[in-house]
């Protein structure tokens, strides 16, 4: 598909609209973890209670990706993304008005819809680009993860200046503005595939490759989500940083991982996503050992290394999705994205239990390294199987 200048401008416009929508949805989602050191101190929460509070939104954000991806394939991203933005906007205002732990959990679950928005944008954006350009385009779209950084840095500062509720409401207002802009200017891709039946959208579930990609994304995006939602808690508890200082450092992690994501997509366009992942998995395992260190300098090295590795991995995985499933991008994105979201759901719970039982987070980071090596083994075996099939 050769695009003229008019088509290129239209594609760029829709990519911008989708990326902005995802970034602000992600900011609303990230505001809860950014505010948790403040909320936990106010409500006197235990390590496990804090872990549950930041993990619950990830649950909806994970499972919700599957139906949202399917709906995007069926009805187009414009209407689905508009609905998702509206619900996310409301959840921000509900969260700012919550009182007590139970209401925080309930509103936090709803705020997870902001994380689920990712699969909508993948289907919305990919239709505007040829297969040769989708790695780069989806890598740029994935840079909407920067919304987590905006929340990590901005929410504690806004809350300190204007009150706790504004730590949530500020991003709800920004999302409301973008919702109007998106509703006016967003358009579905003109070459969008015809509406498919529900049974057709479920067919990728029978393909083992969709589950292998899910495993990779469980580590890369799950690691990103887990680190971004738990770092404020970890830094305040382990190294005694203030919520504002912890938020600033968490924002740095998110910015670095987000910047690496489009690079991963562009590199995958040139050399293939599988080759990128062959380097990502062992690098993640190595830097996980630095995360297990009780020294702040070593921990910083681990954070920066993991940020780059999983950021590159995120871009590489979503180069492979449209490559393997060109007619089911939204559906497979929902499946793979759900796995990635669940990868962000379980680690905070595990870390909370490990911290409460052992007084340290080190074992949890060692488990991260072992899981990374497991993903590498699966990748190498699947590569060997593909070579065997080709030879035979």
C-alpha positions in Angstrom: 0.0 0.0 0.0 1.6 3.2 -1.2 0.4 6.3 0.6 0.3 9.8 -1.0 0.9 12.9 1.0 -2.8 13.4 1.8 -3.0 9.8 3.2 0.2 10.3 5.1 -1.2 13.5 6.8 -4.4 11.7 7.6 -2.5 8.7 9.1 -0.3 11.1 11.1 -3.4 12.9 12.5 -5.0 9.7 13.6 -1.8 8.4 15.1 -1.5 11.6 17.1 -5.2 11.4 18.2 -4.8 7.8 19.3 -1.5 8.3 21.1 -2.9 11.3 23.0 -6.0 9.5 24.0 -4.0 6.5 25.2 -1.5 8.7 27.1 -4.2 10.5 29.0 -6.2 7.3 29.7 -2.9 5.9 31.0 -2.3 9.0 33.1 -5.7 8.6 34.8 -4.8 4.9 35.4 -1.3 5.8 36.8 -2.6 8.5 39.1 -3.7 5.8 41.7 -0.3 4.3 42.1 1.3 7.7 42.1 -1.0 8.8 45.0 -0.8 5.5 46.9 2.1 6.6 49.2 0.0 9.5 50.3 -3.3 7.5 50.5 -1.6 4.6 52.4 -0.2 6.9 55.0 -3.6 8.5 55.4 -5.4 5.2 55.7 -2.6 3.3 57.6 -2.5 0.4 55.1 -0.4 -2.8 55.4 2.0 -3.8 52.6 -0.5 -6.4 51.3 -3.3 -3.8 51.3 -1.2 -1.4 49.4 -0.3 -4.1 46.9 -4.0 -5.0 46.4 -5.0 -1.4 45.9 -2.5 -0.8 43.1 -3.1 -4.3 41.5 -6.9 -4.2 41.3 -7.0 -1.6 38.5 -4.6 -3.7 36.5 -7.1 -6.6 36.7 -9.8 -4.7 34.7 -7.1 -3.2 32.6 -6.0 -6.7 31.6 -9.2 -8.6 31.1 -10.9 -5.6 29.5 -8.4 -5.6 26.7 -9.9 -8.7 25.1 -13.5 -7.5 24.6 -12.3 -4.0 23.7 -9.9 -5.4 21.0 -12.8 -7.5 19.6 -15.2 -4.5 19.6 -12.6 -2.4 17.8 -12.2 -5.0 15.1 -16.0 -5.1 14.7 -17.1 -1.4 15.1 -13.9 0.6 14.6 -11.7 2.4 17.0 -13.4 5.8 16.8 -16.5 4.9 18.7 -14.9 2.4 21.0 -12.1 4.7 22.0 -14.6 7.6 22.6 -16.6 5.4 25.0 -13.5 4.2 26.8 -12.2 7.8 27.2 -15.6 8.9 28.7 -15.6 6.0 31.2 -12.0 6.7 32.2 -12.8 10.4 32.7 -15.7 9.5 35.0 -13.5 7.1 37.0 -11.0 9.9 37.7 -13.7 12.1 39.2 -15.1 9.1 41.2 -11.6 8.3 42.5 -11.1 11.9 43.7 -14.3 11.6 45.7 -13.6 8.2 47.3 -13.4 7.8 51.0 -11.9 4.9 52.8 -10.2 1.7 51.6 -13.3 -0.1 50.3 -14.2 2.9 48.1 -10.6 3.2 46.9 -10.7 -0.4 45.8 -14.0 -0.1 44.0 -13.1 3.2 42.2 -9.6 1.8 41.5 -11.1 -1.2 39.7 -13.1 1.1 37.4 -10.0 3.3 36.8 -8.4 0.2 35.2 -10.4 0.9 32.0 -7.7 3.5 31.3 -5.1 0.7 31.0 -7.5 -1.4 28.8 -7.6 1.4 26.3 -4.4 0.2 24.8 -5.9 -2.6 22.6 -8.4 -0.1 21.1 -5.7 2.2 19.8 -3.7 -0.7 18.3 -6.6 -1.6 16.1 -7.4 2.0 15.4 -3.9 3.0 14.4 -2.7 -0.1 12.6 -5.3 0.2 9.9 -3.8 3.5 8.7 -0.3 1.9 8.0 1.1 -0.8 5.8 2.8 -3.8 7.3 6.2 -2.4 6.6 5.4 0.7 8.7 3.3 -0.8 11.5 6.2 -1.5 13.8 7.2 2.2 13.8 3.6 3.5 14.0 2.6 1.1 16.8 5.9 1.9 18.7 5.0 5.6 18.5 1.5 4.8 19.7 2.8 2.8 22.6 4.8 5.8 23.6 1.5 6.9 25.1 2.9 5.1 28.1 4.3 8.5 28.9 1.0 9.2 30.5 2.1 7.0 33.5 5.1 9.3 33.8 2.9 12.4 33.8 0.9 10.9 36.6 3.8 9.6 38.6 5.4 13.1 38.6 2.4 15.3 38.5 -0.2 13.8 40.8 1.8 14.1 44.0 2.8 17.6 43.2 -0.7 18.7 42.3 -2.1 17.0 45.4 0.4 18.8 47.6 -0.6 22.1 46.1 -4.4 21.8 45.7 -5.5 18.7 47.8 -5.6 15.0 47.3 -8.7 14.9 45.0 -7.0 17.1 42.4 -4.3 14.5 42.1 -7.0 12.6 40.2 -9.3 15.3 38.9 -6.5 17.2 37.0 -6.0 14.3 34.6 -9.7 13.7 34.3 -10.1 17.3 33.1 -7.3 16.9 30.6 -8.9 13.7 29.3 -12.2 15.4 28.9 -10.6 18.1 26.7 -9.0 15.4 24.5 -12.2 13.5 24.4 -13.9 16.4 22.6 -10.9 16.8 20.2 -11.0 13.1 19.4 -14.7 13.0 18.9 -14.5 15.8 16.3 -11.4 14.8 14.3 -11.0 11.0 14.7 -11.7 8.8 11.7 -11.5 5.0 11.2 -9.0 3.8 8.5 -10.7 3.8 5.0 -9.3 0.3 4.3 -10.6 -1.2 7.5 -11.4 -4.9 7.2 -15.1 -5.9 6.9 -17.1 -6.7 10.0 -16.3 -10.2 11.2 -18.4 -12.6 13.2 -17.8 -13.2 16.9 -16.6 -16.8 16.2 -14.0 -15.4 13.7 -12.7 -13.0 16.3 -12.1 -16.0 18.6 -10.1 -18.0 16.1 -6.7 -16.6 17.1 -7.2 -18.3 20.5 -6.6 -21.6 18.8 -3.2 -20.4 17.4 -0.3 -21.2 19.7 1.6 -18.2 18.4 -0.9 -15.9 20.1 -0.1 -17.5 23.4 3.6 -17.3 22.9 3.3 -13.6 22.1 1.2 -13.3 25.2 4.0 -14.8 27.3 6.5 -12.3 25.9 4.2 -9.4 26.6 3.4 -10.8 30.1 7.1 -10.1 30.8 7.7 -6.9 28.9 4.6 -4.8 29.3 3.7 -6.6 32.6 7.1 -5.7 33.9 6.5 -2.1 32.8 3.2 -1.8 34.5 4.3 -3.6 37.7 7.4 -1.4 38.1 5.5 1.8 37.3 2.7 1.1 39.8 4.9 -0.3 42.6 8.0 1.9 42.4 6.5 4.8 44.4 5.7 2.4 47.2 9.0 0.6 47.0 11.1 3.8 47.0 9.3 5.4 49.9 9.4 2.2 52.0 12.9 0.8 51.2 14.9 4.0 50.7 12.8 6.5 52.6 12.1 8.9 49.8 9.3 11.4 49.9 6.2 10.7 47.7 7.3 13.6 45.4 10.9 12.3 45.1 9.7 8.7 44.5 7.2 10.0 41.9 10.0 11.9 40.1 12.2 8.8 39.9 9.2 6.6 38.8 8.5 9.2 36.1 12.1 8.7 34.9 11.7 5.0 34.6 8.5 5.4 32.6 10.0 8.0 30.3 13.0 5.8 29.6 10.9 2.7 29.0 8.5 4.7 26.9 11.3 6.2 24.8 12.7 2.8 24.1 9.4 1.4 22.9 9.3 3.1 19.5 13.0 2.4 19.1 12.1 -1.3 19.6 9.4 -1.0 16.9 11.7 0.7 14.4 14.5 -1.8 15.0 12.0 -4.6 14.6 11.0 -3.2 11.2 14.6 -3.5 10.1 15.9 -6.7 11.7 12.7 -8.5 13.0 11.0 -8.6 16.4 12.4 -12.0 17.3 16.0 -10.9 17.1 15.3 -7.9 19.3 13.7 -10.2 21.9 16.7 -12.5 21.9 18.7 -9.6 23.4 15.8 -8.3 25.6 15.2 -11.4 27.7 18.8 -12.0 28.9 19.3 -8.3 29.5 16.2 -8.2 31.7 17.4 -11.2 33.7 20.8 -9.5 34.2 19.4 -6.2 35.4 16.9 -7.9 37.7 19.9 -8.9 39.8 20.7 -5.3 40.3 17.1 -4.6 41.4 17.6 -7.2 44.2 20.5 -5.1 45.7 19.8 -3.2 48.9 22.1 -0.4 47.7 20.4 2.6 46.0 23.1 3.1 43.4 22.9 -0.6 42.3 19.1 -0.4 42.3 19.1 2.6 40.0 21.3 0.8 37.5 18.8 -2.1 37.6 15.8 0.3 37.1 17.5 2.0 34.1 18.6 -1.3 32.5 15.2 -3.0 32.9 13.4 0.2 31.6 15.4 0.1 28.3 15.1 -3.7 27.9 11.4 -4.0 28.4 10.7 -0.9 26.4 12.5 -2.3 23.4 10.7 -5.6 24.0 7.3 -3.9 24.0 7.9 -2.4 20.6 9.3 -5.7 19.2 6.3 -7.7 20.4 3.8 -5.5 18.7 5.7 -5.6 15.5 5.0 -9.3 15.5 1.2 -9.1 16.2 0.2 -7.6 12.8 2.9 -9.7 11.1 1.4 -13.0 12.3 -2.3 -11.9 12.5 -2.9 -9.2 9.9 -6.7 -9.8 9.8 -7.2 -10.0 13.6 -5.0 -7.2 14.9 -7.6 -5.9 17.4 -8.5 -9.3 18.7 -5.0 -10.6 19.1 -4.0 -7.3 20.6 -6.7 -7.8 23.2 -5.4 -11.3 24.0 -1.7 -10.3 24.1 -2.5 -7.1 25.9 -4.5 -8.9 28.5 -1.6 -11.1 29.2 0.6 -8.1 29.5 -1.8 -6.5 31.9 -1.9 -9.6 34.0 1.9 -9.4 34.1 1.4 -6.1 35.9 -1.3 -7.5 38.2 0.5 -10.4 39.9 3.9 -9.0 40.7 2.7 -6.2 43.0 0.7 -8.8 44.9 3.7 -11.2 45.1 6.0 -8.3 46.2 3.6 -7.3 48.9 3.4 -10.8 50.3 7.2 -11.3 50.0 7.8 -8.0 51.8 5.3 -8.8 54.6 6.8 -12.3 55.1 10.5 -11.6 54.6 10.9 -7.9 55.2 12.6 -7.6 51.7 11.7 -7.4 48.1 14.8 -9.2 46.8 13.3 -12.6 46.2 10.6 -11.0 43.9 13.2 -9.5 41.7 15.2 -12.7 41.5 11.9 -14.4 40.3 11.7 -11.7 37.6 15.1 -12.7 36.3 14.3 -16.4 36.2 11.0 -15.7 34.4 13.0 -13.7 31.8 15.3 -16.6 31.2 12.2 -18.8 30.8 10.9 -16.5 28.0 14.3 -16.7 26.3 14.1 -20.5 26.4 10.7 -20.5 24.8 11.9 -18.0 22.1 14.9 -20.2 21.2 12.8 -23.4 21.1 10.1 -21.7 18.9 12.8 -20.4 16.6 14.3 -23.9 16.3 10.9 -25.4 15.6 10.3 -22.8 12.8 13.7 -23.7 11.2 12.9 -27.4 11.4 9.5 -26.9 9.7 11.1 -24.8 7.0 13.8 -27.4 6.3 11.3 -30.3 6.2 
